[in-house]
Amino acid sequence: MTGFLRDWISPGNDLQHPFNAAVVMPTIVRPVIVEALRSIFAQEFPGRIQVLYLLRKSALARAGLA
């Protein structure tokens, strides 16, 4: 499997503008990832938040994504 990088950004936002906070989420592709993301973005934080997912290759294989 080749590596990939995705970004999701609201229209009008600049990817070159620095983030104010970063959240690093190691995961093994569990359904609770959705709840975790909702929790992050439900925070009353005036700045930009960067979310990084760390997926193990074995987790991708188990999820049928490898």
C-alpha positions as CSV (number, residue, x, y, z in Angstrom):
1,M,0.0,0.0,0.0
2,T,1.3,3.4,-0.9
3,G,1.1,6.2,1.7
4,F,-1.5,8.9,1.4
5,L,-2.2,12.3,2.9
6,R,-5.5,14.1,3.0
7,D,-6.6,17.4,4.3
8,W,-10.1,18.8,4.9
9,I,-10.3,22.5,5.3
10,S,-13.2,25.0,5.2
11,P,-13.3,27.2,2.1
12,G,-11.5,30.5,2.7
13,N,-9.0,29.1,5.2
14,D,-5.3,29.1,4.4
15,L,-3.3,25.9,4.9
16,Q,-0.2,27.9,5.4
17,H,-1.6,29.8,8.4
18,P,-0.2,28.1,11.6
19,F,-2.5,26.1,13.9
20,N,-3.0,27.0,17.5
21,A,-3.3,23.5,18.8
22,A,-2.6,20.0,17.6
23,V,-4.3,16.7,18.6
24,V,-2.4,13.5,17.9
25,M,-4.7,10.4,17.8
26,P,-3.0,7.0,17.6
27,T,-5.8,4.6,16.5
28,I,-6.5,1.0,15.6
29,V,-9.5,2.0,13.5
30,R,-12.2,1.7,16.2
31,P,-15.7,3.1,15.9
32,V,-15.1,5.4,18.9
33,I,-12.9,7.6,16.7
34,V,-16.1,9.4,15.6
35,E,-16.9,10.3,19.2
36,A,-13.4,11.4,19.8
37,L,-13.5,13.8,16.8
38,R,-16.8,15.2,17.9
39,S,-15.4,15.9,21.3
40,I,-12.4,17.7,19.9
41,F,-14.5,20.0,17.7
42,A,-17.1,20.6,20.3
43,Q,-14.6,22.5,22.4
44,E,-15.0,26.2,22.7
45,F,-11.6,27.1,21.3
46,P,-11.2,30.3,19.2
47,G,-8.1,29.0,17.3
48,R,-7.3,26.5,14.6
49,I,-7.1,22.9,15.5
50,Q,-4.9,20.3,13.6
51,V,-5.8,16.7,14.0
52,L,-3.3,14.0,13.1
53,Y,-4.2,10.3,12.9
54,L,-1.6,7.7,13.5
55,L,-2.7,4.4,11.9
56,R,-0.7,1.2,12.3
57,K,-0.3,-0.8,9.1
58,S,-1.8,-3.9,11.0
59,A,-4.9,-1.9,11.9
60,L,-5.4,-0.9,8.3
61,A,-5.2,-4.6,7.3
62,R,-7.8,-5.5,9.9
63,A,-10.1,-2.8,8.7
64,G,-9.7,-4.0,5.1
65,L,-7.9,-0.8,4.0
66,A,-4.4,-2.2,3.4
